[in-house]
């Protein structure tokens, strides 16, 4: 589901309001623990920082880092992700993986014709 995991949250963070609302309704229907207000705050952080990190959200014992891939129309097309066993991830690994997915996503975005607005980083 889009509300769990780094890549899904990257996509959800850049989704329009009506699409996001549909996903929230789906989450509420299947999870009594779903908190739209908490997820909304996380999604705003993801948009601001340009990446998402998750630990055990989709799969117990698995972690992931993801960044958005932008198309020429300045819409998020996809996400690039690094994932692996949480037990093998250190804080330094997460920092490295964030840098790598952001660099990779920026390069793919450029190849798709994306050009950031002047004075702005990707996003």
Secondary structure, 3 states (H helix, E strand, C coil): CCCCCHHHHHHHHCCCHHHHHHHHHHHHHHCCCCCHHHHHHHHHHHHHHCCEEEECCCCCCEEEEEEEEECCCCCEEEEEEEEEEHHHCCHHHHHHHHHHHHHHHHHHHHHCCCCCCCCCCCC
